[in-house]
């Protein structure tokens, strides 16, 4: 393939990184590798400080112990990818994928925050629903509405912020409030909306090192998102800027695009469908992880003995 910038032979898309960094391609790859190795190394260094008992790490690995959880997630993604490639010209496919994914999102807390599931050695029967009661459901909806309203206000303040430090401060504040609302909502769900039990559990986990474990777990999840976002971003750049150039070159010369580029082009055209599809198993996984960590600290278990 010719270079995407200079059209020199056999240069291909390598020129993109070389042009941006003014360094040879192998050096750029090595530098990128070292840069993205820093967050995992930092997590490992902080684990003994924030996650001394290993609760956060155990919660991250807990859903993966059950093939009944991760295998359906893999089949879900592979199946939707196959459907999107076959029906990529169907306008209704994205609407169907969005509707099905939204139904799973709404049902996620009923399945993933079932106390009997969170207390199992592995979530082998994670699909069993659990009803928290109308009081807990109404309380969680109120928390969600309050969190959404505060995020909207903070977003508006960020948009009109005059300084960069103010924008950064408001963004950090929004993330902290969202994390606090999530913990309170899960505590309300597991305690069936009984405020006295919710307050008791929140005070207990505050004293028992839950905050450090929650911060470490959130940082680990953020690293996973970065690791997933980087190849997606590179693929999007290729699909937007690189592949159309090669398609034009191939049509002008009568050549045929390699299979890999054609698959990448079709995947990008179906990105709206695949985005909702891939988020579903991630949402289920992270909800199980958060619920398991709080359950390990006894949240909601006081109702069993009453």
PyMOL commands that set and color helices and strands:
alter all, ss='L'
color gray80, all
select helices_A, chain A and resi 14-21+25-50+55-65+67-86+92-112+115-118+134-159+164-190+195-207+210-253+259-269+271-296+301-303
alter helices_A, ss='H'
color red, helices_A
deselect
rebuild
show_as cartoon
